[in-house]
């Protein structure tokens, strides 16, 4: 069981960073810092001090109801279909600095990829002062906005928790007037708290997180996205120190409407709930532990947003040896 505890805490090291903006879930163009399933198993655990690298391949396929309009690049569209294949590169540094006994860490994420947007009808292009009826399709490879994150994590026996925040910096390759953009071109802040109860005796992990997203304005489209609340719950069972299976539940809810001269559809508050599952596996490559995780969620109870299927494939590993975690004062060590 001691080995199981070490393996689970080590796996958490590979999922501690905050993910960047991902299209198709909220606000202008259906894009946000948050996506259902963002924080899953071991969400509350911050690993020992050291450097880590995480690569997330994100896939999304969904569509908006034919009776619901939405906006992309300042244009009002109908009968919209969205497909996204985006990769996120995230180095993370957990420092030896302690804040009230918790380890301080930093992460930087850079997204790049191709969102594919197709619309059965272009209802209007207000910025151009005219309306169209033609179909549109756009798919462009570009680089998104960098996202900088910081967090602090604590441990007490089987209980682990952390607080943190992320900032989306509008410095990506945003293409004004195009439908396909990885970059969001607006400042976004997101604060969160996450907790994990992990029992190494039975291999059970119950993790949850809540957060609040604060959106700025896209100056190119004069669109001010509303703020939103989000929450995640993950319950996983470890059948060995390498293999786990779990269920996921996520919810995103706008609490303030969109605004600005470019918000042609009004407040356009949105929400979405995701339900799905996850499988994780940890293995060694030349002595380096590598953690792989698959997440799949289906969106339900969606309003003013595309409804579809979300997928994550995550590969993560430490860069060099990490410091050994400090044992909690009340942690139990169970021998075989």
KELOKOL-350756 format. One record per residue (C-alpha): z, y, x; residue number from 1. Coordinates in Angstrom, 2 decimals. Last residue first. Example, Ala and Ser with C-alpha at 12.3 -4.5 7.8 and 13.67 -1.06 7.14 Angstrom:
REM KELOKOL-350756
7.14;-1.06;13.67;2
7.80;-4.50;12.30;1
REM end
This chain:
REM KELOKOL-350756
2.91;-5.73;2.07;336
5.17;-2.75;2.78;335
5.83;0.04;0.31;334
6.45;3.46;1.79;333
8.03;5.88;-0.67;332
7.49;9.63;-0.46;331
10.61;11.70;-1.09;330
10.37;13.94;1.99;329
6.56;14.05;1.80;328
4.89;12.52;4.83;327
2.93;15.05;6.91;326
-0.75;14.21;6.97;325
-2.23;13.07;10.32;324
-4.50;15.72;11.82;323
-8.19;15.15;11.31;322
-10.48;13.65;13.93;321
-13.99;15.07;14.27;320
-16.13;16.42;11.47;319
-14.72;14.60;8.44;318
-17.08;12.98;5.92;317
-18.77;13.60;2.59;316
-21.59;12.18;0.49;315
-21.82;13.24;-3.14;314
-24.34;12.17;-5.77;313
-23.89;14.25;-8.89;312
-25.58;13.87;-12.29;311
-25.59;15.94;-15.45;310
-27.32;14.94;-18.70;309
-28.55;17.34;-21.36;308
-27.88;20.10;-23.85;307
-29.23;23.56;-23.05;306
-26.88;26.37;-24.02;305
-26.18;28.53;-27.07;304
-23.61;26.01;-28.38;303
-23.02;22.49;-27.08;302
-20.67;19.95;-28.69;301
-21.86;17.20;-26.34;300
-23.10;17.13;-22.74;299
-23.52;13.77;-21.04;298
-21.85;13.25;-17.69;297
-22.73;11.19;-14.60;296
-20.74;11.24;-11.37;295
-21.51;9.18;-8.25;294
-19.24;9.31;-5.22;293
-19.64;8.47;-1.55;292
-16.94;8.86;1.11;291
-17.65;8.36;4.78;290
-14.90;7.42;7.24;289
-16.08;7.81;10.86;288
-15.70;4.78;13.15;287
-19.42;4.37;13.73;286
-20.01;4.67;9.98;285
-17.02;3.59;7.90;284
-16.89;3.12;4.11;283
-15.49;4.79;0.99;282
-16.80;4.09;-2.52;281
-16.47;6.09;-5.72;280
-17.77;5.53;-9.25;279
-17.63;8.17;-11.97;278
-17.85;8.41;-15.74;277
-18.92;10.67;-18.55;276
-18.09;13.27;-21.16;275
-19.18;16.92;-20.90;274
-18.31;19.72;-23.30;273
-20.33;22.91;-23.64;272
-19.78;26.46;-24.79;271
-21.76;29.64;-25.18;270
-21.30;33.22;-26.30;269
-24.61;35.01;-26.92;268
-23.12;38.54;-27.07;267
-26.48;40.04;-28.05;266
-29.83;38.28;-27.75;265
-31.54;41.08;-25.81;264
-28.87;41.15;-23.09;263
-30.86;43.38;-20.72;262
-29.18;46.61;-21.81;261
-25.79;45.16;-21.00;260
-23.61;42.53;-22.66;259
-22.72;38.83;-22.73;258
-19.75;37.87;-24.85;257
-16.15;37.23;-23.89;256
-14.20;33.96;-24.08;255
-17.03;31.67;-22.98;254
-15.96;28.03;-23.19;253
-16.51;25.22;-20.67;252
-15.08;21.72;-21.17;251
-14.87;18.59;-19.03;250
-13.93;14.93;-19.50;249
-14.44;12.26;-16.84;248
-13.77;8.51;-16.69;247
-13.07;6.45;-13.59;246
-14.03;3.67;-11.19;245
-12.73;3.20;-7.66;244
-13.64;1.28;-4.48;243
-12.55;1.57;-0.83;242
-8.76;1.22;-0.82;241
-9.16;-1.46;-3.46;240
-9.38;-1.59;-7.27;239
-8.66;2.12;-7.44;238
-8.45;3.26;-11.07;237
-9.55;6.73;-12.09;236
-8.63;9.26;-14.79;235
-10.37;12.63;-14.60;234
-9.73;15.79;-16.63;233
-11.54;19.11;-16.24;232
-11.07;22.59;-17.75;231
-13.04;25.81;-18.06;230
-12.43;29.34;-19.37;229
-15.21;31.94;-19.45;228
-16.19;35.55;-18.78;227
-19.36;37.07;-20.21;226
-22.60;37.77;-18.37;225
-23.72;41.36;-17.79;224
-27.53;41.62;-17.84;223
-29.27;44.67;-16.37;222
-32.14;42.35;-15.32;221
-32.31;43.24;-11.62;220
-28.72;44.52;-11.57;219
-27.33;41.11;-12.56;218
-23.87;42.11;-13.73;217
-20.51;40.53;-12.83;216
-18.88;37.40;-14.17;215
-15.21;36.35;-14.11;214
-14.60;32.59;-14.38;213
-11.21;31.15;-15.28;212
-9.92;27.76;-14.23;211
-8.16;24.57;-15.24;210
-7.91;21.31;-13.33;209
-6.80;17.75;-13.97;208
-6.26;14.53;-12.05;207
-4.80;11.14;-12.97;206
-5.21;8.60;-10.16;205
-3.99;5.01;-10.51;204
-4.01;2.66;-7.50;203
-1.06;0.56;-8.73;202
1.33;1.06;-5.81;201
-0.62;4.08;-4.54;200
0.39;6.15;-7.59;199
-1.55;9.39;-7.56;198
-0.71;12.30;-9.86;197
-3.23;15.03;-9.12;196
-3.14;18.75;-9.88;195
-5.67;21.59;-9.96;194
-5.40;25.38;-10.37;193
-8.42;27.65;-10.59;192
-9.85;31.10;-9.91;191
-13.56;31.92;-10.22;190
-15.28;35.14;-9.21;189
-18.93;35.93;-9.78;188
-21.01;38.70;-8.21;187
-24.58;38.67;-9.45;186
-28.01;37.63;-8.23;185
-27.81;34.09;-9.69;184
-29.74;32.38;-6.86;183
-31.29;29.01;-7.73;182
-34.10;30.78;-9.55;181
-36.99;29.51;-11.67;180
-37.90;31.88;-14.51;179
-39.33;34.60;-12.26;178
-39.05;38.34;-13.02;177
-37.06;39.18;-9.90;176
-37.01;36.37;-7.37;175
-33.51;35.78;-6.00;174
-33.52;34.52;-2.40;173
-29.75;34.52;-2.02;172
-27.34;37.36;-1.20;171
-25.52;37.84;-4.51;170
-22.14;36.54;-3.22;169
-20.50;33.96;-5.52;168
-16.74;34.11;-4.96;167
-14.40;31.13;-5.18;166
-10.66;30.77;-5.82;165
-7.79;28.46;-5.14;164
-4.66;26.70;-6.29;163
-3.54;23.22;-5.26;162
-1.46;20.28;-6.43;161
-0.29;16.85;-5.33;160
2.28;14.56;-7.00;159
2.94;11.02;-5.80;158
5.63;12.21;-3.39;157
5.54;16.00;-3.20;156
2.33;17.51;-1.80;155
0.96;21.08;-1.59;154
-2.48;22.71;-1.41;153
-3.83;26.21;-0.72;152
-7.43;27.23;-1.46;151
-10.27;29.48;-0.31;150
-13.90;29.61;-1.35;149
-17.08;31.42;-0.29;148
-20.28;30.82;-2.28;147
-23.68;31.60;-0.79;146
-26.36;32.62;-3.31;145
-29.28;30.29;-3.77;144
-32.22;29.31;-1.60;143
-35.64;28.73;-3.14;142
-38.11;26.07;-4.24;141
-40.04;27.27;-7.28;140
-40.78;25.58;-10.60;139
-42.08;27.72;-13.49;138
-43.69;26.87;-16.83;137
-44.65;29.18;-19.67;136
-46.32;28.77;-23.05;135
-48.14;31.75;-24.51;134
-46.93;33.79;-27.48;133
-46.23;37.09;-25.79;132
-44.28;40.23;-26.53;131
-44.44;43.67;-24.89;130
-42.32;46.33;-23.21;129
-42.31;44.76;-19.76;128
-38.50;44.72;-19.53;127
-38.35;43.43;-23.10;126
-40.40;40.29;-22.33;125
-40.60;38.64;-25.72;124
-40.81;35.32;-27.54;123
-42.36;33.31;-24.72;122
-42.95;29.99;-26.45;121
-42.82;26.30;-25.60;120
-40.79;27.10;-22.52;119
-40.61;25.24;-19.22;118
-38.10;25.70;-16.41;117
-37.95;23.52;-13.32;116
-35.06;24.42;-10.98;115
-36.00;23.58;-7.38;114
-33.62;23.37;-4.43;113
-31.15;25.12;-2.21;112
-27.42;25.75;-2.54;111
-25.14;27.05;0.24;110
-21.40;26.43;0.07;109
-18.66;27.90;2.26;108
-15.15;26.43;2.34;107
-11.70;27.63;3.41;106
-8.27;26.00;3.61;105
-4.56;26.89;3.67;104
-2.03;24.06;3.78;103
1.08;24.33;1.59;102
4.66;24.86;2.76;101
5.05;28.32;1.26;100
1.72;29.20;2.90;99
0.97;26.97;5.88;98
-1.62;27.58;8.60;97
-2.89;24.36;10.20;96
-6.31;25.16;8.69;95
-8.37;23.07;6.32;94
-11.96;23.97;7.15;93
-14.78;22.99;4.81;92
-18.56;22.79;5.33;91
-20.53;22.65;2.08;90
-24.27;22.04;1.75;89
-25.45;21.88;-1.86;88
-28.73;20.24;-2.90;87
-30.55;21.06;-6.13;86
-32.82;19.10;-8.43;85
-32.95;20.92;-11.76;84
-34.75;20.21;-15.01;83
-34.61;22.57;-17.97;82
-36.57;22.51;-21.23;81
-36.81;25.57;-23.47;80
-38.11;25.62;-27.06;79
-37.92;29.43;-27.19;78
-37.78;32.12;-24.52;77
-36.62;35.74;-24.21;76
-37.59;37.13;-20.82;75
-35.23;38.98;-18.44;74
-35.49;36.33;-15.74;73
-34.48;33.59;-18.18;72
-33.11;34.33;-21.65;71
-32.36;32.02;-24.59;70
-33.61;31.24;-28.08;69
-32.28;28.54;-30.39;68
-34.35;26.88;-33.15;67
-36.12;24.50;-30.76;66
-32.70;23.37;-29.52;65
-32.35;23.89;-25.80;64
-33.27;21.13;-23.41;63
-31.73;19.04;-20.71;62
-32.15;17.35;-17.35;61
-29.79;18.05;-14.49;60
-29.54;16.72;-10.96;59
-27.13;17.72;-8.23;58
-27.14;16.37;-4.69;57
-23.83;17.26;-3.11;56
-23.34;17.25;0.65;55
-19.81;17.60;2.03;54
-18.63;18.38;5.54;53
-15.08;18.39;6.85;52
-13.10;20.18;9.56;51
-9.39;19.59;10.15;50
-5.92;20.12;8.74;49
-4.82;17.23;6.50;48
-6.46;16.87;3.08;47
-5.88;19.04;-0.03;46
-5.24;16.89;-3.10;45
-5.36;18.31;-6.64;44
-8.87;17.16;-7.51;43
-8.19;13.53;-6.49;42
-10.73;12.36;-9.11;41
-12.93;15.04;-10.71;40
-13.50;18.75;-10.28;39
-17.02;19.95;-11.04;38
-17.43;17.42;-13.83;37
-18.82;20.02;-16.20;36
-20.42;22.85;-14.18;35
-18.76;26.05;-13.00;34
-20.13;28.86;-10.85;33
-22.53;29.64;-13.68;32
-26.10;29.41;-14.92;31
-27.56;29.17;-18.44;30
-30.19;31.81;-17.65;29
-27.44;34.40;-18.25;28
-24.19;32.73;-19.40;27
-23.46;28.98;-19.06;26
-24.39;25.42;-18.06;25
-27.93;24.96;-16.83;24
-27.94;26.10;-13.22;23
-25.30;25.32;-10.57;22
-23.30;27.93;-8.69;21
-21.30;26.59;-5.78;20
-18.88;23.70;-5.44;19
-15.29;24.24;-4.41;18
-14.19;22.16;-1.45;17
-11.60;19.39;-1.71;16
-13.86;16.39;-2.23;15
-13.99;14.76;1.20;14
-10.37;15.23;1.99;13
-9.59;13.42;-1.23;12
-11.00;10.27;0.35;11
-8.44;10.56;3.14;10
-5.61;10.88;0.63;9
-6.88;7.75;-1.08;8
-7.28;5.82;2.18;7
-3.86;6.81;3.44;6
-2.22;5.73;0.18;5
-4.12;2.43;0.26;4
-3.09;1.79;3.86;3
0.57;2.31;2.92;2
0.00;0.00;0.00;1
REM end
